Structures are given as structure tokens and as C-alpha cells.
Amino acid sequence: MKLKRLTLENFRSKPALTLALAERLTLLMGENGSGKTTLLDAVAIGLGEVLTYLPSVSGITFKKQGDIHQQLNQLAPYTRITLETKQGLMWDRLKRRDNSKKTASQIPQGLGVKALKQHLDKEVIERWVNGEPFTLPVFAYYGVSRALLDLPQSRKGFPKSHERFEALTDALTANTRFKSAFVWFYNKENEEHRLQKQQKSFDVTLPELDAVRRAIVALFPDLSEPHIELNPLRFVVRQGDEWLDLAQLSDGYQTLLGLVIDLSARTALANPHLNNPLESEAVVMIDEVDLHLHPEWQRRVLGDLLYTFPNAQFIVTTHSPFIVEALNNHLKKWQVKNLPMTDPEIEALMPLSSSDVAAYAVFPGQASSLIDSESGLLDDQLLQHFNAINLLYDKMRDIEWEQRQG
């Protein structure tokens, strides 16, 4: 289940907005307060209806206050979020200002969620009840608090088994989380150890656990052999000749590694029947994808995520010009991919078609596309701020030069 379009009516600072979402990556840029996170929250609320209908999990919905657009100290009669998938499935979620007849008369007819429920009944729930194969859609929302990893201190209260629908537990809450992925990894390692003992071979591994290991190594080539150790309980990786606790790593490592472990564990838990669970269809939202990342990592984080999760649809926000220029490199690689080249750095770049990418400059009341129709590249509006900084420096340098010449 991938999304094609997001439509907002009277949601927070957005009286009306329709946003086309790209197949692989939608990039949202804008100043603080422009509403980038609002758009991610809207997608999460729209997808929350999916989780609310599925067994054993619950989704998020509108807040009690603050979600209905206000103008001149007057709340709009309603707010509505509409989602459309690539397959043409559409539904909306509505919140009224109040339950009066007058307010009801001011609300345009909507779609509701009937079509969504029918789709979920047919493709997921009935198949699950009948013991038939099915693919579970994966959703995940990572907010700026993801840097604060929820690391368990003991094994007390750990569940002994897992159900597939657990892959969507707290999937759309942007708060910090890591504990559920940690517990799943711990239990799967124990299951793997039992199989190795039964078959008397350390070569026996669990495919879903291997998927998480591959994801970690793909994004962190300098890390290897991720596993959980006891006394004290900790998630450990090897870096060169050192064994490091996850909590010992830098903020940049923790922020991205926690995301990768959580997302890969969700795909493996949701669809363990796939040869490569990392290929699960997923909608992934990341607020400030550059959070705590060194510029060198910012250059490659998007390409690494897209490569590691090849069927995931990413919707991300950023302030970073490094992210934008790196994305332009991926787009340019698509344009020259058939030309002869010998530069290993260029060859290593993942090509991205402009048809698979959308980028928007977000403002309080609107969003405008940053993709230039002729070049197929991003018009980097962030660079003007850097040019202004450089211009100020040049002016001071000219004053200094003139003073010395005088």
C-alpha cells in the first residue's frame, strides 16, 4: 500500500492543500513553522484508520484540540484528511468542530472509510482468519525524538512470542521507541540458537533475523555482527576490533541505527514469509532525516535507505542543503546511467528517476514543487541562504582590502 495523494481541508495551518506523493521519495523543505511536520502528522492520522481496523493494534487520530484550522479566532466547521493509494483506493478521516446540525450542514460530503475497510477485509483480515498467505502493509513514523532510544534495562516482562500485527504497534506515533525491536531481536536470537543446537550447526540462521543484520551492515559498512548480550543486557555491534554497546555510539549512529533496526524488524515481523522481508511495501515518514548526521552521512543517507528498503515509500523533511544536493546527484545519475563512466564514486550512486521523486517548498498555506520540469533536478532554494552568508563575508573582506590599500 503506497500513497499517491494527500489532501487536507482545514487541518492546522492548512485551509486547503493537495500534495502528490512520489513512488519512492517525497522531500519536504521549509522554515521552522512552515508546516512540514504537519504534513507528516496528516499522513499518520490518515493511515491511523488502517491500524484502528486491523486486529491487535490501534492507530492514532485527531487530537482533541489544535487540529481544526482557526482564522480570526474562529474554528472552521471541520477538518478532513483524505488519502489515495497508487491502486486508486481512497478514504478520509473527519473531525467536526461540534455536533450541531448547523455545523453538519457546513461540511461537504466525504468518502468515509467504507472502501478502506472492504479492502482490508479482503486482502488481510479474511486471509488471516482462513490461514491463507497475505502481505501486511508496513507503516512507520520517526519523529525528532527518535534520537532518545528506549533501551530496556532487564528482560522482565519480555513476551515469549510475536504476532505479525505487532509490526504495526506504535508504528505511527512519532515518539522515541526501540524497545519492541530490541525484544523481537532478543527472542529471534534465542530461537536461532535453539535451531543451531538442534541441528548442531552454527550455519543455521533465521531469514527474518538475517534481514535485519543485512540492513544494519548495508547502512553501516563499518559495523558487523550485531547481537544482544546479557549481564548487562545490551545491543552490541563490532566496529573494527572493538565491541560497542549501542548506547556507547555517537548520537548520529544511535539516531540512524535505531531507525534502521526498528524499520527492518517491523518488515521482518510483518512479512516473514518473503525471501527478503526488507522488500516489503512500506510507507515511512522521517522528520528531519538529517538529524545528528555528519555532512558526509547526509550525502548518502537517502540513497542508502532507498537501496536497503527497495519497495518503501519515504516521506521526509529536511533543512539540510547536503540532503538536497545529494538527491540531485541521484537524479543526475539516472540521466547519465547509460553513459560510459569509470569514476567509482559515481558508479556507486543509486540512480533515481525524477518520476519517482517529489520535492516541495512548504509554506504555512501552501507547498510548491521544487522539481524543475526541464532539468528534472531540484531547484535548491536553501542555497540562497548560503549565498547570502557568503555575500556578507565578501563585503567584509572588501572593506578590509580597501582599508589596507588606503
C-alpha positions in Angstrom: 0.0 0.0 0.0 1.7 3.1 -1.3 0.2 6.6 -1.3 -0.5 8.7 -4.4 -2.1 11.8 -2.9 -2.7 13.6 0.3 -5.5 16.2 0.6 -6.1 18.4 3.6 -9.1 20.5 4.5 -8.9 22.9 7.4 -6.0 21.0 9.0 -3.9 23.1 11.4 -2.3 25.9 9.3 -3.5 24.4 6.0 -7.0 25.6 5.0 -6.7 23.6 1.8 -3.8 21.6 0.3 -3.3 18.7 -2.1 0.0 17.1 -2.3 1.1 14.5 -4.9 3.3 11.9 -3.3 6.0 10.2 -5.3 6.6 6.4 -5.6 9.9 6.3 -3.8 10.7 9.7 -2.1 8.9 12.9 -1.2 11.1 15.6 0.2 9.6 18.5 2.2 11.6 21.6 2.9 10.8 24.8 4.6 11.5 27.1 7.5 10.5 26.3 11.1 6.8 26.7 11.5 6.1 26.2 7.8 4.1 23.0 8.4 6.5 20.3 7.2 5.8 18.1 10.3 2.1 18.9 9.9 2.1 17.1 6.6 3.8 14.1 8.2 1.2 14.1 11.0 -1.6 14.3 8.5 -0.4 11.2 6.7 0.0 9.4 10.0 -3.6 10.3 11.0 -4.9 9.2 7.6 -3.1 5.8 7.9 -4.2 5.6 11.5 -7.6 4.3 10.2 -5.8 1.2 8.8 -4.3 0.3 12.2 -7.5 1.0 14.0 -9.3 -1.5 11.9 -6.7 -4.3 12.0 -6.6 -6.8 14.9 -4.5 -6.3 18.0 -3.2 -2.8 17.1 -4.6 0.7 17.3 -3.9 3.8 15.2 -3.8 7.5 16.0 -6.4 10.0 15.2 -7.0 13.7 15.5 -6.1 15.5 18.7 -8.9 16.8 21.0 -7.7 20.3 20.3 -5.5 22.1 17.8 -6.1 20.2 14.6 -9.0 22.2 13.2 -7.9 25.3 11.3 -8.5 28.6 13.0 -8.8 32.0 11.4 -9.7 35.3 13.1 -10.3 33.4 16.3 -12.9 31.2 14.7 -12.6 27.5 14.2 -13.5 26.0 10.8 -16.6 23.7 10.9 -14.4 20.6 10.4 -11.1 19.2 9.4 -10.6 16.4 6.9 -7.7 14.3 5.7 -8.0 12.3 2.5 -5.6 9.7 1.3 -5.4 8.0 -2.1 -3.2 5.0 -2.8 -1.4 4.1 -6.0 -4.1 1.5 -6.7 -6.9 4.1 -6.5 -8.2 3.2 -3.1 -9.4 6.4 -1.3 -10.7 7.2 2.2 -10.9 10.2 4.5 -11.0 10.9 8.2 -13.1 13.7 9.6 -13.3 15.7 12.8 -16.1 18.1 13.4 -15.9 21.4 15.4 -19.1 20.3 17.3 -22.1 18.0 16.8 -24.7 20.7 16.0 -26.9 20.4 12.9 -25.6 23.8 11.7 -22.0 22.6 11.7 -23.1 19.4 10.0 -24.7 21.4 7.2 -21.4 23.2 6.5 -19.4 20.0 5.9 -19.1 18.8 2.3 -19.9 15.2 1.6 -16.9 13.0 2.1 -15.7 9.4 1.3 -15.6 7.9 4.7 -13.7 4.7 5.3 -16.0 2.0 3.8 -13.8 1.3 0.8 -10.7 1.0 3.0 -12.4 -1.5 5.3 -13.6 -3.6 2.4 -10.1 -3.7 1.0 -8.6 -4.7 4.4 -11.2 -7.4 4.9 -10.5 -8.9 1.5 -6.7 -8.6 1.4 -5.7 -9.0 5.0 -8.3 -10.0 7.7 -10.2 -12.7 5.8 -6.9 -14.3 4.6 -5.5 -14.1 8.2 -8.7 -15.8 9.6 -8.6 -18.5 7.0 -4.9 -19.2 7.4 -4.2 -18.1 3.9 -1.0 -16.2 2.8 -1.2 -12.4 2.9 1.1 -9.4 2.8 0.8 -6.9 5.7 1.4 -3.3 4.8 4.2 -1.7 6.9 4.0 1.9 8.2 6.5 3.8 10.3 6.8 7.4 11.5 10.1 8.6 13.0 9.9 12.0 14.7 12.8 14.1 16.1 12.6 12.3 19.4 14.0 9.1 17.8 17.4 10.1 19.0 16.4 9.1 22.5 16.4 5.3 22.3 14.2 3.4 24.7 16.7 0.7 25.8 15.4 -2.0 28.1 17.3 -2.5 31.4 16.2 -6.0 32.0 14.3 -9.0 30.4 11.5 -8.7 32.9 8.1 -8.6 31.1 9.6 -9.7 27.7 6.9 -11.6 25.7 7.9 -15.0 24.5 6.3 -14.9 21.1 5.2 -12.4 18.5 2.2 -12.0 16.1 2.5 -10.4 12.7 0.3 -7.5 13.5 2.7 -6.4 16.2 4.8 -5.0 13.4 2.3 -2.0 13.4 2.3 -1.5 17.2 3.0 2.3 17.8 4.1 2.5 14.2 2.5 5.9 13.7 3.5 7.6 16.9 6.5 9.8 16.3 7.8 9.4 19.8 11.0 7.7 20.7 11.0 3.9 20.6 13.3 1.0 20.2 12.3 -1.5 23.0 9.9 -3.5 20.9 12.6 -4.1 18.2 15.1 -5.0 20.9 12.7 -7.6 22.4 11.9 -9.1 19.0 15.6 -9.3 18.1 16.4 -11.0 21.5 13.6 -13.6 21.1 14.6 -14.3 17.5 18.3 -14.8 18.5 17.1 -17.3 21.2 15.0 -19.1 18.6 18.0 -19.2 16.2 20.3 -20.6 19.0 17.8 -23.4 19.7 17.8 -24.3 16.0 21.5 -24.3 15.8 21.7 -26.6 18.8 19.1 -29.0 17.4 20.8 -29.2 14.0 24.3 -29.0 15.5 25.4 -26.2 13.1 26.2 -22.5 13.6 25.4 -22.0 9.9 21.7 -22.2 10.7 20.1 -18.8 10.7 16.7 -17.3 10.7 15.9 -15.4 7.4 14.0 -12.6 9.2 16.9 -12.1 11.6 19.3 -12.1 8.7 17.2 -9.4 7.0 17.8 -7.0 10.0 21.5 -7.9 10.0 21.7 -7.1 6.3 20.0 -3.7 6.8 22.4 -2.8 9.6 25.5 -3.7 7.5 24.1 -2.0 4.4 23.8 1.4 6.1 26.8 0.9 8.4 29.6 -0.9 6.5 32.0 -0.3 9.4 29.7 -2.2 11.8 29.3 -6.0 11.9 28.0 -8.9 14.0 25.0 -7.2 15.7 23.7 -9.2 18.6 22.4 -9.0 22.1 24.5 -9.7 25.2 23.4 -10.4 28.8 24.7 -9.2 32.1 24.3 -6.4 31.4 21.6 -6.5 28.8 22.7 -4.6 25.8 22.7 -4.4 22.0 26.2 -4.8 20.7 28.0 -4.3 17.4 31.5 -4.8 16.3 33.5 -1.8 14.9 37.0 -2.8 13.8 38.5 -4.6 16.8 36.1 -3.0 19.3 32.8 -4.4 20.7 30.5 -1.4 21.3 27.2 -1.1 23.2 24.6 0.8 21.1 24.5 3.4 23.9 28.2 4.0 23.5 27.9 5.1 19.9 27.6 8.7 18.9 24.2 10.5 18.5 24.5 10.2 14.8 25.0 6.4 14.9 22.3 5.9 17.5 19.7 8.0 15.7 20.1 6.3 12.3 20.9 2.8 13.7 17.9 2.8 15.9 15.7 3.8 13.0 17.2 1.1 10.7 16.8 -1.7 13.4 13.2 -0.7 14.1 12.2 -0.5 10.5 13.9 -3.7 9.4 12.5 -5.5 12.4 9.0 -4.3 11.5 9.3 -5.6 7.9 10.6 -8.9 9.1 7.9 -9.3 11.7 5.1 -8.2 9.3 6.2 -10.4 6.4 8.5 -13.3 7.5 7.3 -15.3 4.5 9.1 -13.1 2.0 12.5 -14.2 0.7 13.7 -10.7 1.7 11.4 -9.0 4.2 13.2 -5.7 3.6 11.4 -5.7 0.2 8.0 -5.3 2.0 5.9 -2.4 0.7 6.1 0.3 3.3 5.2 4.0 3.9 8.0 5.5 6.1 7.9 9.1 7.4 11.0 10.7 8.8 11.1 14.2 10.4 14.5 15.9 9.9 16.1 13.0 8.1 19.5 14.7 8.7 19.1 14.8 12.5 22.5 14.5 14.2 24.2 13.2 11.0 27.6 14.4 9.8 27.5 16.1 6.4 29.2 13.0 4.9 26.4 10.8 6.2 23.8 13.3 5.0 25.2 12.9 1.4 24.4 9.2 1.4 21.5 8.6 3.9 18.7 8.8 1.3 20.4 6.6 -1.2 21.3 4.0 1.5 17.7 3.9 2.8 16.2 3.6 -0.7 18.6 0.9 -1.6 18.1 -1.1 1.6 14.3 -0.9 1.6 13.7 -1.1 -2.2 9.8 -1.1 -2.0 9.5 1.5 0.7 7.9 5.0 0.0 9.8 7.6 2.1 8.3 10.9 3.0 10.9 13.0 4.8 11.6 16.6 5.9 14.9 18.4 6.0 16.7 21.7 6.4 19.9 20.4 5.0 21.4 21.6 1.7 23.6 18.5 1.8 20.5 16.3 1.6 19.2 18.3 -1.3 22.4 18.3 -3.3 22.9 14.6 -2.7 19.4 14.0 -4.1 20.3 16.0 -7.2 23.3 13.6 -7.6 21.0 10.6 -7.5 18.7 12.3 -10.0 21.6 13.2 -12.3 22.9 9.6 -12.1 19.6 8.4 -13.7 20.2 10.8 -16.6 23.7 9.6 -17.3 23.4 6.0 -16.2 23.8 4.7 -19.8 26.9 6.7 -20.5 30.4 5.2 -20.0 32.0 6.1 -16.7 34.9 5.0 -14.7 34.6 7.1 -11.6 33.8 4.6 -8.7 32.1 7.2 -6.6 29.6 7.9 -9.5 29.2 4.2 -10.2 28.3 3.6 -6.6 25.4 6.2 -6.7 21.9 4.9 -6.8 20.1 6.3 -9.8 16.7 7.9 -9.1 14.2 8.8 -11.8 12.5 12.2 -11.4 9.2 10.4 -11.8 9.9 8.6 -8.5 10.7 11.7 -6.6 8.7 14.7 -5.4 10.1 17.7 -3.6 8.3 20.7 -2.1 9.0 24.0 -0.5 6.4 24.2 2.3 4.8 27.4 3.5 2.1 27.9 6.1 -0.7 28.0 3.5 0.8 26.1 0.5 3.5 23.9 -0.9 5.2 24.5 -4.2 7.2 21.9 -6.3 11.0 22.2 -6.3 11.5 19.9 -9.3 12.5 21.8 -12.4 10.4 20.4 -15.3 13.2 20.9 -17.9 16.3 19.7 -16.0 14.5 17.1 -13.8 16.6 18.3 -10.9 15.8 20.2 -7.7 15.9 24.0 -7.6 17.7 24.3 -4.3 16.1 27.2 -2.5 18.3 26.6 0.5 21.4 27.7 -1.4 20.2 31.3 -1.5 20.7 31.5 2.3 24.2 30.2 2.0 24.9 32.7 -0.8 23.7 35.5 1.4 26.1 34.4 4.2 29.0 34.3 1.7 28.0 37.7 0.3 28.2 39.2 3.8 31.6 37.7 4.2 32.7 39.0 0.8 31.6 42.5 1.8 33.7 42.5 5.0 36.6 41.2 3.0 36.3 44.0 0.5 36.2 46.6 3.4 39.4 45.0 4.8 41.0 45.1 1.4 40.1 48.7 0.7 41.4 49.7 4.2 44.8 48.0 3.5 45.0 49.6 0.1 44.2 53.0 1.5 
